[in-house]
Amino acid sequence: MSSKRVLYHLLALAVVAVWGVTFVCTKTLITAGMDPAAIFVVRFIMAYLGIWILDLVSNRGKVRLFGNGWKDEAMFLFLGVTGGSFYFLTENTALAFTQAGNVAFLVCVAPVFTALFTLIGRKFIKGRFADGLEDVRLGWTLVLGTLLALVGMALVIFDGSRVEISLKGDLLSIGAALCWALYSLFMGQMTKDYGAVFATRKVFFYGLLTIIPFLGSCMDSFSPAVLGQPVVWTNLLFLGLVASLACFIVWNLVMAKLGNVTSTNYVYLNPVFTLITAAIILGERMSPMSIVGCTAILAGVILAGRRS
């Protein structure tokens, strides 16, 4: 493995570590009185403004507004929904109904959906978007690694000492995983074609545009009484500038370099970092079964990533 490829694997690990922390941050914000849709809007507005500044500086004031034709613009709209508004709306809402660990582990089934959609996509999708899909084969390492990671998820989710399952929260979490898998299919190719900064800016724009219909019932979240709390604005700054702005740019670059399935497999590690953060910040403790489950997930990610 080349040194550059190792670097991209390390970047993927760093991004997933940050995203694992966001489950706890979002749960904290919901507890403090913020609506799930409002959390998405605030963090993405900060990220969108930040990426505009970055784009203006890097291009010396000359910023491109649109893609190459309506088909690419429609693809950016699709990515803004699947990787932006609908993904975060389902994930954040799930956190209002169940504990952060449950959501994190259910969302991390996204690599399974990504591999499945990629296998199907390579048979039915034509043109450059098909070329952007990773060459996935049903080898024993992929199958065994996926099964091992799923077993690890089950061990943690159904651990009787910490289980707190809500059917609505679970279904919303799986919906978020489906959204992220669809996003992962095409974002790598769009990043290759347009660059990480431009592609990410378009995703942020369409994500914010398509969340507007859901804002009518959450205006109380923008009151000074809510936003003025230190625990609220510090978590929002972290979510907006670090987890959204910086991590989305890096992640889109990683997908373009490693492939949509290889990079998405790192999502399996999200719950590991969530549990560690929850133990430090929320005082939660991992049971022996949870530790075994996390170990199985880590082993599954490594094994699945070794396929040809």
CORJO-V554549 format. One record per pair of residues at least 4 apart in sequence whose ideal C-beta (glycine too) atoms are under 8 Angstrom apart, sorted by the first residue. I is the first residue (numbers start at 1). J is the second residue. Records with the same first field share a line. If there is no record, write none. Layout:
BEGIN
I=J ; J
END
This chain:
BEGIN
1=5 ; 6
2=6
3=7
4=8 ; 257
5=9 ; 257 ; 258
6=10
7=11
8=12 ; 253 ; 254 ; 257 ; 258
9=13 ; 258
10=14
11=15 ; 250 ; 253 ; 254
12=16 ; 251 ; 254 ; 258 ; 263 ; 266
13=17 ; 266 ; 269
14=18 ; 250
15=19 ; 247 ; 250 ; 251 ; 254 ; 266
16=20 ; 266 ; 267 ; 269 ; 270 ; 273
17=21 ; 269 ; 273
18=22 ; 242 ; 243 ; 247
19=243 ; 247 ; 270 ; 273
20=104 ; 269 ; 270 ; 271 ; 272 ; 273 ; 274 ; 276 ; 277
21=25 ; 238 ; 243 ; 273 ; 274 ; 277
22=26 ; 238 ; 239 ; 243
23=27 ; 95 ; 100 ; 101 ; 103 ; 104 ; 270 ; 274 ; 277 ; 278
24=28 ; 100 ; 274 ; 277 ; 278 ; 281 ; 282
25=29 ; 235 ; 238 ; 239 ; 243
26=30 ; 36 ; 39 ; 91 ; 92 ; 95 ; 100 ; 235 ; 239
27=31 ; 95 ; 99 ; 100
28=32 ; 231 ; 235 ; 281
29=34 ; 39 ; 232 ; 235 ; 236 ; 239
30=34 ; 35 ; 36 ; 39 ; 92 ; 95 ; 96
32=226 ; 229 ; 231 ; 232
33=220 ; 221 ; 226 ; 232
34=38 ; 39 ; 221 ; 226 ; 232
35=39 ; 217 ; 218 ; 220 ; 221
36=40 ; 88 ; 89 ; 92 ; 93 ; 95 ; 96 ; 218
37=41 ; 89 ; 92 ; 211 ; 214 ; 215 ; 218
38=42 ; 215 ; 218 ; 221 ; 222
39=43 ; 88 ; 92 ; 221 ; 236 ; 239
40=44 ; 84 ; 85 ; 88 ; 89 ; 92 ; 207 ; 211
41=45 ; 208 ; 211 ; 215
42=46 ; 222 ; 236 ; 239 ; 240
43=47 ; 236 ; 239 ; 240 ; 243 ; 244
44=48 ; 84 ; 88 ; 204 ; 207 ; 208 ; 211 ; 240 ; 244
45=49 ; 208 ; 240
46=50 ; 236 ; 237 ; 240 ; 241 ; 244 ; 245
47=51 ; 204 ; 240 ; 241 ; 244 ; 245 ; 248
48=52 ; 201 ; 204 ; 205 ; 208
49=53
50=54 ; 240 ; 241 ; 245
51=55 ; 197 ; 200 ; 201 ; 204 ; 245 ; 249
52=56 ; 63 ; 201
53=57
54=58 ; 197
55=59 ; 63 ; 197 ; 198 ; 201
56=60 ; 61 ; 63
58=197
59=63 ; 64
64=198
66=73
67=72 ; 73 ; 75 ; 76 ; 194 ; 202
68=72 ; 193
69=73
70=74
71=75
72=76 ; 190 ; 193
73=77
74=78
75=79 ; 129 ; 186 ; 190
76=80 ; 190 ; 199 ; 202 ; 203 ; 205 ; 206
77=81 ; 206 ; 210
78=82 ; 182 ; 186
79=83 ; 84 ; 183 ; 186 ; 187 ; 190 ; 199 ; 202 ; 203 ; 206
80=84 ; 85 ; 202 ; 203 ; 204 ; 205 ; 206 ; 207 ; 208 ; 209 ; 210
81=85 ; 86 ; 179 ; 206 ; 207 ; 210
82=86 ; 87 ; 179 ; 180 ; 182 ; 183
83=87 ; 179 ; 180 ; 183 ; 187 ; 203 ; 207
84=88 ; 203 ; 204 ; 206 ; 207 ; 208 ; 210 ; 211
85=89 ; 206 ; 207 ; 208 ; 210 ; 211 ; 214
86=90 ; 175 ; 179 ; 210
87=91 ; 176 ; 179 ; 180 ; 183
88=92 ; 176 ; 207
89=93 ; 211 ; 214
90=94 ; 172 ; 173 ; 175 ; 176 ; 179
91=95 ; 103 ; 107 ; 172 ; 173 ; 176
92=96
93=97 ; 172
94=98 ; 103 ; 106 ; 168 ; 169 ; 170 ; 172 ; 173 ; 176
95=100 ; 103 ; 169
96=169
97=166 ; 168 ; 169 ; 172
98=102 ; 103 ; 164 ; 165 ; 166 ; 169 ; 170 ; 173
99=103 ; 162 ; 164
100=104 ; 274 ; 278 ; 282
101=105 ; 156 ; 157 ; 162 ; 271 ; 274 ; 275 ; 278 ; 284 ; 290
102=106 ; 157 ; 163 ; 164 ; 165 ; 166 ; 169 ; 170 ; 173
103=107 ; 169 ; 173 ; 176
104=108 ; 270 ; 271 ; 274 ; 275
105=153 ; 156 ; 157 ; 271
106=153 ; 157 ; 170 ; 173 ; 174 ; 177
107=173 ; 176 ; 177 ; 180 ; 267 ; 270
108=149 ; 153 ; 177 ; 267 ; 268 ; 269 ; 270 ; 271 ; 297
109=113 ; 150 ; 153 ; 174 ; 177
110=114 ; 177 ; 178 ; 180 ; 181 ; 184 ; 264 ; 267
111=115 ; 146 ; 149 ; 181 ; 261 ; 264 ; 265 ; 267 ; 268 ; 304
112=116 ; 146 ; 150 ; 181
113=117 ; 177 ; 178 ; 180 ; 181
114=118 ; 180 ; 181 ; 184 ; 185 ; 260 ; 261 ; 264
115=119 ; 136 ; 142 ; 146 ; 261
116=120 ; 181
117=121 ; 181 ; 182 ; 185
118=122 ; 133 ; 134 ; 136 ; 185 ; 260 ; 261
119=123 ; 136 ; 138
120=124
121=125 ; 129 ; 130 ; 133 ; 185
122=130 ; 133 ; 135 ; 136
125=129 ; 130 ; 133
126=130
127=131
128=132 ; 189 ; 193
129=133 ; 185 ; 186 ; 189
131=189
132=186 ; 188 ; 189 ; 192 ; 260
133=185 ; 189 ; 260
134=259 ; 260 ; 261 ; 262
136=142 ; 261 ; 307
137=142 ; 307 ; 308
138=142 ; 143
139=143 ; 307 ; 308
140=144
141=145 ; 303 ; 304 ; 306 ; 307
142=146 ; 304 ; 307
143=147
144=148 ; 303 ; 304
145=149 ; 265 ; 299 ; 300 ; 301 ; 302 ; 303 ; 304 ; 305 ; 306 ; 307
146=150 ; 300 ; 304
147=151 ; 300
148=152 ; 296 ; 297 ; 299 ; 300 ; 303
149=153 ; 268 ; 296 ; 297 ; 299 ; 300 ; 301 ; 304
150=154 ; 300
151=155 ; 293 ; 296 ; 300
152=156 ; 268 ; 292 ; 293 ; 294 ; 295 ; 296 ; 297 ; 298 ; 299 ; 300
153=157 ; 271 ; 293 ; 297
154=158 ; 293
155=159 ; 289 ; 290 ; 292 ; 293 ; 296
156=271 ; 275 ; 289 ; 290 ; 293 ; 294
157=163 ; 165
158=163
159=163 ; 287 ; 289 ; 290 ; 293
161=287 ; 289
162=284 ; 287 ; 290
165=169 ; 170
166=170
167=171
168=172
169=173
170=174
171=175
172=176
173=177
174=178
175=179
176=180
177=181
178=182
179=183
180=184 ; 264 ; 267
181=185 ; 264
182=186
183=187
184=188 ; 255 ; 260 ; 261 ; 263 ; 264
185=260
186=190
187=191 ; 199 ; 203 ; 252 ; 255 ; 260
188=192 ; 252 ; 255 ; 256 ; 259 ; 260 ; 263
189=193 ; 256
190=194 ; 199
191=195 ; 196 ; 199 ; 200 ; 252 ; 253 ; 255 ; 256
192=256
193=199
194=198 ; 199 ; 202
195=199
196=200 ; 249 ; 250 ; 252 ; 253 ; 256
197=201 ; 249
198=202
199=203 ; 252
200=204 ; 248 ; 249 ; 252
201=205
202=206
203=207 ; 248
204=208 ; 244 ; 248
205=209
206=210
207=211
208=212
211=215
214=218
215=219
218=222
219=223
220=226
221=226 ; 227
222=226 ; 227
223=227
224=228
225=229
226=232
227=232 ; 233 ; 236
228=232 ; 233
229=233
230=234
231=235
232=236
233=237
234=238
235=239
236=240
237=241 ; 242
238=242 ; 243
239=243 ; 244
240=244 ; 245
241=245 ; 246
242=246 ; 247
243=247
244=248
245=249
246=250
247=251
248=252
249=253
250=254
251=255 ; 263
252=256
253=257
254=258 ; 263
255=259 ; 260 ; 263 ; 264
258=262 ; 263
259=263
260=264
261=265
262=305
265=301 ; 304 ; 305
266=301
268=297 ; 298 ; 300 ; 301
269=273 ; 297 ; 298 ; 301
270=274
271=275 ; 294 ; 297
272=276 ; 294 ; 297 ; 298
273=277
274=278
275=279 ; 284 ; 286 ; 290 ; 294
276=280
277=281 ; 282
278=282 ; 284
279=283 ; 284 ; 285 ; 286
286=290 ; 291 ; 294
287=291
288=292
289=293
290=294
291=295
292=296
293=297
294=298
295=299
296=300
297=301
298=302
299=303
300=304
301=305
302=306
END
